[in-house]
């Protein structure tokens, strides 16, 4: 076959390579355009953010309160200082009864505060021109205050004098409050007094009641049975004693095994006997005695009775004009010389046939069965008691005078104290160790009240030192008559003690704890209703 000349051949490959070349060029151009546009966007964004940051810095610079306040030429700082001083002058002016000046200062303070608020709102510092009037007016008022002796030195002297006057006033009010509180704590409510009078009248009028109760007491073999659970209460308060017995009987698993021995005075004996002779307590046996019948209880044997015959002691407790009235009234309460209060140190003599007994104060409530107390091993000790050296309660040095050599030589000041109110006494060990003679020794040493001042607990701490066995704290929960007590402790407590002035039968009793006591009072009893006891 004949080939065509070169001029007439088709240039296929050359055309293809040209197309590829132009295509590549177009792609490169497009890429360049895209990259350039992105770079311009980034630059514009960067410039915008830079401009924004610059503007923000300007705003922050305009609102920099710290720099503004630290500047010596700052009118904002000057206004703030004037306002602070003016507020102090307002208080002083009111104290001085210059109400007009106080009003003017208050008005000017509001004007200055409006200026500061306006500057903060528009974010521009105050200028001298716009604040000049406010600063000048405030300065005039402050100068006027200085002319009125409202300067710091004068006011310090005035405030010191005021503080001293207030302290003297507070001391006087505190002393009066203490006296009135003590008087309120010692008062006998009208209802309680009425109950005693009516019961005494009934006792002497009803001879058959007297004969019946006396015959029952003579035939009561339980009074000396050491296999039973014996409790003693020394009190002249009929209702309080009744609550102790009633709460014990209700809480007891075997109330017929419970024997209560009550010792009162001659004044309340008839009323006590009539009340407990005519009321039943779920089978609990109740014996009532009066301490005047104890032949061994005389001044030659009992130091407290001997002290009551001393003229100086009588003056201290009964005259109210001893020691220039420096001694607090609570230390001079005659009840601390009451035989009912000190009879706890003569329990073996009061109950010569008994071997073990639980002592209860008349301001307690029993809410658990107490029979387990009689099986507690006291490990040869005489007194089983709950220690009170935890939390807010005290050790020996809080009750005794450790500046006295007798106290300092014989007793550890950090020894743990304990409480009267619920105590287990081993009367066999008591007699064996002649504990009552220990009490006599310390009571006679304290005739001049230099070893201790208040109550029966300090001599108790001395008498039973080294002879006390600690009991589980849940047996005896204290403080319901003067402080707040943990509700969990109250719930777990076997005996709740209303120690303190705020007894639950008084108007000054702590309202939140009164229901714990009142639920054992039968307010539907005719006698309580007649005497309006509530």
C-alpha positions as CSV (number, residue, x, y, z in Angstrom):
1,X,0.0,0.0,0.0
2,X,1.2,3.5,-0.9
3,X,2.0,5.8,2.0
4,X,0.8,9.5,2.2
5,X,3.3,12.3,2.1
6,X,4.4,13.7,5.5
7,X,2.5,17.0,5.0
8,X,-0.8,15.1,4.7
9,X,-0.4,13.0,8.0
10,X,-2.7,14.0,11.0
11,X,-0.9,15.4,14.1
12,X,-2.8,13.4,16.7
13,X,-0.1,13.1,19.5
14,X,0.8,16.8,19.3
15,X,-2.7,18.0,19.8
16,X,-3.2,15.7,22.8
17,X,-0.1,17.0,24.5
18,X,-1.3,20.6,24.0
19,X,-4.6,19.8,25.7
20,X,-2.9,18.3,28.7
21,X,-0.6,21.3,29.0
22,X,-3.3,23.9,28.9
23,X,-5.4,21.9,31.4
24,X,-2.5,21.8,33.9
25,X,-1.9,25.5,33.5
26,X,-5.6,26.2,34.3
27,X,-5.4,24.0,37.4
28,X,-2.3,25.8,38.6
29,X,-3.9,29.2,38.1
30,X,-7.0,28.1,40.0
31,X,-4.9,26.8,42.9
32,X,-3.0,30.1,43.1
33,X,-6.3,32.1,43.2
34,X,-7.6,29.9,46.0
35,X,-4.5,30.1,48.1
36,X,-4.2,33.9,47.6
37,X,-7.9,34.4,48.7
38,X,-7.4,32.3,51.9
39,X,-4.3,34.3,52.9
40,X,-6.2,37.5,52.4
41,X,-9.0,36.2,54.6
42,X,-6.6,35.2,57.4
43,X,-4.9,38.6,57.2
44,X,-8.2,40.4,57.4
45,X,-9.3,38.2,60.3
46,X,-6.0,38.9,62.1
47,X,-6.4,42.6,61.5
48,X,-9.9,42.6,62.8
49,X,-9.0,40.6,65.9
50,X,-6.0,42.9,66.5
51,X,-8.3,45.9,66.2
52,X,-10.8,44.3,68.6
53,X,-8.0,43.5,71.1
54,X,-6.8,47.1,70.9
55,X,-10.3,48.4,71.5
56,X,-10.8,45.9,74.4
57,X,-7.5,47.0,75.9
58,X,-8.6,50.6,75.6
59,X,-11.9,49.7,77.4
60,X,-10.0,47.8,80.1
61,X,-7.6,50.6,80.5
62,X,-10.5,53.0,80.9
63,X,-12.1,50.6,83.5
64,X,-9.0,49.7,85.5
65,X,-10.3,50.5,88.9
66,X,-7.1,49.5,90.7
67,X,-5.0,51.9,88.8
68,X,-7.6,54.6,89.2
69,X,-7.9,54.1,93.0
70,X,-4.1,54.0,93.4
71,X,-3.5,57.2,91.5
72,X,-2.7,60.1,93.8
73,X,-4.7,62.4,91.4
74,X,-7.8,60.2,91.2
75,X,-11.0,61.9,92.0
76,X,-12.7,58.5,92.3
77,X,-10.4,57.7,95.2
78,X,-11.0,61.0,96.8
79,X,-14.7,60.6,96.6
80,X,-14.5,57.0,98.0
81,X,-12.4,58.2,101.0
82,X,-14.8,61.0,101.7
83,X,-17.8,58.6,101.6
84,X,-16.0,56.3,104.1
85,X,-15.3,59.1,106.5
86,X,-18.8,60.6,106.1
87,X,-20.4,57.2,107.0
88,X,-18.4,57.1,110.3
89,X,-19.5,60.7,111.0
90,X,-23.1,59.7,110.4
91,X,-22.9,57.1,113.1
92,X,-21.2,59.5,115.5
93,X,-23.8,62.2,114.8
94,X,-26.7,59.9,115.5
95,X,-25.0,58.8,118.8
96,X,-24.7,62.5,119.7
97,X,-28.3,63.0,118.7
98,X,-27.4,65.5,116.0
99,X,-30.0,64.2,113.5
100,X,-29.9,67.2,111.2
101,X,-26.2,66.9,110.6
102,X,-26.6,63.1,110.1
103,X,-29.3,63.8,107.5
104,X,-27.1,66.3,105.6
105,X,-24.2,63.8,105.5
106,X,-26.4,61.0,104.3
107,X,-27.8,63.2,101.5
108,X,-24.3,64.1,100.4
109,X,-23.1,60.5,100.5
110,X,-26.0,59.6,98.1
111,X,-24.9,62.3,95.7
112,X,-21.3,61.1,95.7
113,X,-22.4,57.5,95.2
114,X,-24.6,58.5,92.2
115,X,-21.5,60.1,90.6
116,X,-19.4,57.0,91.1
117,X,-22.2,54.8,89.8
118,X,-22.6,57.0,86.7
119,X,-18.8,56.8,85.9
120,X,-18.9,53.0,86.3
121,X,-21.9,52.7,84.0
122,X,-20.4,54.7,81.1
123,X,-16.9,53.2,81.7
124,X,-15.2,56.5,81.7
125,X,-13.2,57.8,84.8
126,X,-14.6,60.8,86.6
127,X,-13.1,64.1,85.7
128,X,-12.3,66.9,88.1
129,X,-14.8,69.2,86.5
130,X,-17.8,67.0,87.0
131,X,-16.9,65.9,90.6
132,X,-15.6,69.2,91.9
133,X,-18.9,70.3,93.4
134,X,-19.5,67.0,95.1
135,X,-16.0,66.9,96.6
136,X,-16.2,70.5,97.8
137,X,-19.6,70.1,99.4
138,X,-18.5,66.9,101.1
139,X,-15.3,68.6,102.3
140,X,-17.3,71.4,103.9
141,X,-19.5,68.9,105.8
142,X,-16.5,66.9,107.0
143,X,-14.8,70.1,108.2
144,X,-18.0,70.9,110.1
145,X,-17.9,67.4,111.6
146,X,-14.3,68.0,112.8
147,X,-15.5,71.3,114.4
148,X,-18.1,69.3,116.3
149,X,-15.2,67.2,117.6
150,X,-16.0,64.2,115.5
151,X,-12.3,63.5,114.9
152,X,-10.8,60.1,115.6
153,X,-9.0,60.9,118.9
154,X,-12.1,62.5,120.5
155,X,-14.3,59.7,119.3
156,X,-11.9,57.0,120.6
157,X,-12.2,58.6,124.1
158,X,-16.0,58.8,123.8
159,X,-16.3,55.2,122.6
160,X,-14.0,54.0,125.4
161,X,-16.2,55.7,128.0
162,X,-19.3,54.3,126.3
163,X,-17.8,50.8,126.4
164,X,-17.0,51.1,130.0
165,X,-20.5,52.3,130.8
166,X,-22.0,49.4,128.9
167,X,-19.7,46.9,130.6
168,X,-20.8,48.2,134.0
169,X,-24.4,48.1,132.9
170,X,-24.0,44.5,131.6
171,X,-22.4,43.5,134.9
172,X,-25.3,44.9,136.9
173,X,-27.9,43.2,134.6
174,X,-26.0,39.9,134.8
175,X,-25.9,40.0,138.6
176,X,-29.6,40.8,138.7
177,X,-30.4,38.1,136.2
178,X,-28.5,35.6,138.3
179,X,-30.3,36.6,141.5
180,X,-33.8,36.6,139.9
181,X,-33.0,33.3,138.2
182,X,-32.0,31.7,141.5
183,X,-35.1,33.1,143.1
184,X,-37.2,31.6,140.3
185,X,-35.5,28.3,140.6
186,X,-36.1,28.2,144.4
187,X,-39.8,29.1,144.2
188,X,-42.5,26.6,145.0
189,X,-45.2,26.8,142.3
190,X,-48.7,27.6,143.7
191,X,-50.1,24.4,142.3
192,X,-47.4,22.3,144.1
193,X,-48.0,24.1,147.3
194,X,-51.7,23.6,147.0
195,X,-51.3,19.8,146.5
196,X,-49.2,19.6,149.7
197,X,-51.8,21.5,151.7
198,X,-54.7,19.5,150.5
199,X,-52.9,16.2,151.1
200,X,-51.8,17.2,154.5
201,X,-55.4,18.2,155.4
202,X,-56.7,14.9,154.1
203,X,-54.1,12.9,156.1
204,X,-55.0,14.5,159.4
205,X,-58.7,14.4,158.8
206,X,-58.9,10.8,157.6
207,X,-57.7,8.6,160.6
208,X,-58.7,5.4,158.8
209,X,-56.3,6.3,156.0
210,X,-53.5,6.8,158.6
211,X,-54.2,3.4,160.2
212,X,-54.5,1.6,156.9
213,X,-51.1,2.9,155.6
214,X,-49.3,2.3,158.9
215,X,-50.6,-1.3,159.0
216,X,-49.5,-1.9,155.5
217,X,-46.0,-0.6,156.1
218,X,-45.6,-2.8,159.2
219,X,-46.5,-5.9,157.3
220,X,-44.4,-5.1,154.2
221,X,-41.6,-7.7,154.1
222,X,-40.4,-6.4,150.8
223,X,-38.7,-3.4,152.5
224,X,-35.8,-5.5,153.7
225,X,-35.7,-8.2,151.0
226,X,-32.3,-7.9,149.3
227,X,-33.4,-10.1,146.4
228,X,-35.5,-7.1,145.1
229,X,-34.4,-3.9,143.4
230,X,-34.3,-1.1,146.0
231,X,-34.3,2.6,145.1
232,X,-34.1,5.7,147.3
233,X,-35.2,9.3,146.8
234,X,-34.7,12.1,149.3
235,X,-37.1,14.9,148.5
236,X,-39.8,17.3,149.7
237,X,-41.3,17.6,146.2
238,X,-44.4,15.4,146.0
239,X,-45.0,15.6,142.2
240,X,-41.3,15.3,141.3
241,X,-40.9,12.2,143.4
242,X,-44.1,10.8,141.9
243,X,-42.7,11.3,138.4
244,X,-39.6,9.4,139.4
245,X,-41.6,6.4,140.7
246,X,-44.2,6.5,137.9
247,X,-41.5,6.6,135.2
248,X,-39.6,3.8,136.8
249,X,-42.7,1.6,137.2
250,X,-43.7,2.1,133.5
251,X,-40.2,1.4,132.3
252,X,-39.6,-1.6,134.5
253,X,-40.1,-5.1,133.1
254,X,-41.0,-6.4,136.6
255,X,-42.5,-3.5,138.6
256,X,-43.6,-5.8,141.4
257,X,-39.9,-6.4,142.2
258,X,-39.2,-2.6,142.6
259,X,-39.1,-1.1,146.1
260,X,-38.9,2.7,146.5
261,X,-37.7,4.2,149.8
262,X,-38.7,7.9,150.1
263,X,-37.2,10.1,152.9
264,X,-38.7,13.6,153.4
265,X,-39.0,16.1,156.2
266,X,-41.7,16.4,158.9
267,X,-43.5,19.3,157.0
268,X,-44.1,17.2,153.9
269,X,-44.3,13.7,155.6
270,X,-48.1,13.7,155.9
271,X,-48.7,14.8,152.3
272,X,-46.1,12.4,150.9
273,X,-47.6,9.5,152.9
274,X,-51.2,10.3,151.8
275,X,-50.2,10.6,148.1
276,X,-48.3,7.4,147.8
277,X,-50.7,5.6,150.1
278,X,-53.7,6.4,147.9
279,X,-52.1,6.0,144.5
280,X,-50.9,2.8,142.9
281,X,-47.8,2.5,140.6
282,X,-48.2,-0.8,138.8
283,X,-47.3,-2.9,141.9
284,X,-44.3,-0.9,143.0
285,X,-43.8,-0.9,146.8
286,X,-43.3,2.6,148.2
287,X,-42.1,3.4,151.8
288,X,-42.2,7.0,153.2
289,X,-40.0,8.1,156.1
290,X,-39.1,11.4,157.7
291,X,-35.5,12.1,158.7
292,X,-36.5,13.6,162.0
293,X,-37.3,10.0,163.1
294,X,-33.7,9.0,162.8
295,X,-32.3,9.0,166.4
296,X,-28.7,8.8,165.2
297,X,-29.1,12.1,163.2
298,X,-27.9,14.7,165.6
299,X,-25.4,17.5,165.8
300,X,-22.8,15.5,167.7
301,X,-22.6,13.0,164.8
302,X,-23.5,15.1,161.7
303,X,-21.2,18.0,160.9
304,X,-23.8,19.8,158.8
305,X,-26.2,19.9,161.7
306,X,-23.3,21.2,163.9
307,X,-22.6,23.9,161.3
308,X,-26.2,25.0,161.2
309,X,-25.9,26.0,164.9
310,X,-22.9,28.2,164.1
311,X,-23.8,32.0,164.1
312,X,-21.4,32.8,161.2
313,X,-22.8,30.0,159.1
314,X,-26.3,31.1,159.7
315,X,-25.3,34.7,158.7
316,X,-23.6,33.5,155.6
317,X,-26.6,31.5,154.3
318,X,-29.5,33.3,155.7
319,X,-28.7,37.0,156.3
320,X,-27.7,38.0,152.7
321,X,-25.2,40.6,154.0
322,X,-22.0,38.6,154.4
323,X,-18.7,39.1,152.7
324,X,-19.7,42.5,151.2
325,X,-22.0,40.5,148.8
326,X,-19.0,39.4,146.8
327,X,-20.0,35.7,147.0
328,X,-22.4,34.8,144.2
329,X,-25.9,34.1,145.4
330,X,-25.9,30.5,144.2
331,X,-23.1,29.7,146.7
332,X,-25.3,31.0,149.6
333,X,-28.4,28.9,148.9
334,X,-29.6,27.4,152.3
335,X,-30.6,24.2,150.5
336,X,-26.9,23.2,150.5
337,X,-27.2,22.8,154.2
338,X,-30.5,20.9,154.0
339,X,-30.4,17.5,155.6
340,X,-32.3,16.0,152.7
341,X,-29.4,17.1,150.5
342,X,-26.7,15.6,152.7
343,X,-28.6,12.4,153.6
344,X,-27.0,10.6,150.6
345,X,-23.8,10.3,152.7
346,X,-25.8,8.3,155.4
347,X,-27.5,5.7,153.2
348,X,-26.1,2.7,155.2
349,X,-27.5,4.2,158.4
350,X,-30.9,5.0,156.8
351,X,-31.3,1.5,155.4
352,X,-29.3,-0.8,157.7
353,X,-30.8,-4.1,156.3
354,X,-30.0,-3.4,152.7
355,X,-26.9,-4.5,150.8
356,X,-27.3,-2.6,147.5
357,X,-29.4,0.4,146.5
358,X,-29.8,2.8,143.6
359,X,-29.9,6.5,144.6
360,X,-32.1,8.8,142.4
361,X,-32.5,12.5,142.5
362,X,-36.0,13.9,142.4
363,X,-35.4,15.8,139.1
364,X,-34.8,12.7,137.0
365,X,-37.0,10.7,134.6
366,X,-36.5,7.0,134.0
367,X,-37.1,5.7,130.5
368,X,-35.4,2.3,130.5
369,X,-35.5,-0.8,132.8
370,X,-32.9,-0.3,135.5
371,X,-32.8,-3.9,136.9
372,X,-29.5,-4.5,135.2
373,X,-27.9,-1.9,137.5
374,X,-28.1,-4.4,140.4
375,X,-26.0,-7.0,138.6
376,X,-23.2,-4.7,137.7
377,X,-19.9,-5.6,139.3
378,X,-18.4,-2.6,141.0
379,X,-15.0,-4.3,141.3
380,X,-14.8,-3.7,145.1
381,X,-15.8,0.0,144.8
382,X,-18.5,1.7,146.7
383,X,-20.1,4.0,144.2
384,X,-21.1,3.3,140.6
385,X,-21.5,6.5,138.7
386,X,-21.3,8.0,135.2
387,X,-18.2,10.1,134.7
388,X,-18.6,13.7,133.5
389,X,-15.1,14.8,132.4
390,X,-16.1,14.7,128.7
391,X,-17.1,17.6,126.6
392,X,-18.3,20.6,128.6
393,X,-18.3,18.8,132.0
394,X,-15.4,19.1,134.5
395,X,-12.6,17.5,136.3
396,X,-11.7,17.8,140.0
397,X,-9.9,21.1,139.6
398,X,-13.1,22.8,138.5
399,X,-14.9,21.9,141.8
400,X,-12.2,22.1,144.4
401,X,-9.8,24.8,145.7
402,X,-6.3,23.5,144.6
403,X,-4.6,26.5,146.3
404,X,-5.4,24.8,149.6
405,X,-2.6,22.4,150.6
406,X,-5.0,19.6,151.8
407,X,-6.6,19.4,148.4
408,X,-3.3,19.8,146.5
409,X,-1.6,17.0,148.4
410,X,-4.4,14.4,148.3
411,X,-6.2,14.7,145.0
412,X,-5.2,14.7,141.3
413,X,-6.6,17.9,139.7
414,X,-7.2,16.1,136.4
415,X,-9.1,13.2,138.0
416,X,-12.4,12.6,136.2
417,X,-15.5,13.9,138.0
418,X,-18.8,12.1,138.1
419,X,-22.4,13.0,138.9
420,X,-24.9,12.5,141.6
421,X,-28.5,11.8,140.4
422,X,-28.2,8.1,139.5
423,X,-25.7,6.1,141.6
424,X,-25.4,2.5,142.5
425,X,-24.1,2.0,146.0
426,X,-22.6,-1.2,147.4
427,X,-23.6,-0.7,151.1
428,X,-21.6,-3.7,152.2
429,X,-18.4,-2.2,150.9
430,X,-19.5,1.2,152.2
431,X,-19.8,-0.1,155.8
432,X,-16.5,-2.1,155.5
433,X,-14.6,1.0,154.4
434,X,-16.4,3.3,156.8
435,X,-17.0,5.8,154.0
436,X,-19.3,8.1,156.1
437,X,-16.4,8.9,158.4
438,X,-14.4,10.0,155.3
439,X,-17.2,12.4,154.5
440,X,-17.2,13.7,158.1
441,X,-13.5,14.4,158.0
442,X,-13.7,16.6,154.8
443,X,-16.9,18.3,155.9
444,X,-15.3,19.4,159.2
445,X,-12.2,20.6,157.4
446,X,-14.4,22.9,155.3
447,X,-16.1,24.8,158.1
448,X,-14.6,28.0,156.7
449,X,-15.6,27.0,153.1
450,X,-12.0,27.2,151.9
451,X,-11.9,23.7,150.3
452,X,-15.1,24.1,148.2
453,X,-18.1,26.5,148.2
454,X,-21.0,24.8,146.5
455,X,-23.3,21.8,147.1
456,X,-22.8,18.1,147.8
457,X,-20.9,17.1,144.8
458,X,-17.4,18.4,145.9
459,X,-17.6,16.5,149.2
460,X,-18.8,13.6,147.3
461,X,-15.8,13.7,145.0
462,X,-13.5,13.8,148.0
463,X,-15.4,11.0,149.9
464,X,-15.6,8.6,147.0
465,X,-12.1,9.4,145.6
466,X,-10.7,6.0,144.5
467,X,-13.9,4.3,145.4
468,X,-16.0,5.0,142.2
469,X,-16.6,2.6,139.4
470,X,-17.4,4.3,136.0
471,X,-20.7,3.3,134.4
472,X,-21.7,3.3,130.8
473,X,-22.7,7.0,129.9
474,X,-26.1,5.9,128.6
475,X,-27.2,5.0,132.2
476,X,-27.3,8.7,133.2
477,X,-27.8,11.6,130.7
478,X,-27.3,15.0,132.3
479,X,-27.9,18.7,131.4
480,X,-31.7,18.8,130.6
481,X,-32.1,21.6,133.1
482,X,-29.6,24.1,131.8
483,X,-28.2,23.2,128.3
484,X,-28.8,21.6,125.0
485,X,-28.4,17.8,124.9
486,X,-27.7,15.6,121.9
487,X,-31.1,14.0,120.9
488,X,-29.4,10.7,120.3
489,X,-28.1,10.7,123.9
490,X,-31.6,11.5,125.2
491,X,-33.1,8.6,123.1
492,X,-30.5,6.1,124.4
493,X,-30.5,7.4,128.0
494,X,-31.9,5.2,130.8
495,X,-32.1,8.1,133.3
496,X,-32.6,11.7,132.1
497,X,-31.4,14.3,134.6
498,X,-32.9,17.8,134.7
499,X,-29.9,19.1,136.7
500,X,-29.7,22.9,136.7
501,X,-32.1,25.7,137.6
502,X,-34.6,25.1,134.8
503,X,-36.6,22.3,136.4
504,X,-39.5,21.0,134.3
505,X,-42.1,21.8,136.9
506,X,-41.1,25.5,136.9
507,X,-42.1,28.3,134.5
508,X,-38.4,28.7,133.7
509,X,-38.1,25.1,132.6
510,X,-36.7,24.4,129.1
511,X,-39.8,24.0,127.0
512,X,-38.3,21.5,124.5
513,X,-37.5,19.1,127.3
514,X,-40.7,19.5,129.5
515,X,-42.7,16.9,127.5
516,X,-40.1,14.2,128.6
517,X,-41.1,14.9,132.2
518,X,-44.8,15.9,131.8
519,X,-45.8,12.6,130.1
520,X,-45.4,10.9,133.5
521,X,-47.7,13.4,135.3
522,X,-51.4,12.5,135.4
523,X,-52.9,15.9,134.8
524,X,-56.4,14.3,134.9
525,X,-56.0,13.5,138.6
526,X,-58.7,15.3,140.6
527,X,-56.3,16.8,143.1
528,X,-54.0,18.2,140.3
529,X,-57.0,19.7,138.6
530,X,-58.3,21.3,141.8
531,X,-54.9,22.9,142.4
532,X,-54.6,24.0,138.8
533,X,-51.3,22.2,138.5
534,X,-50.1,22.3,134.8
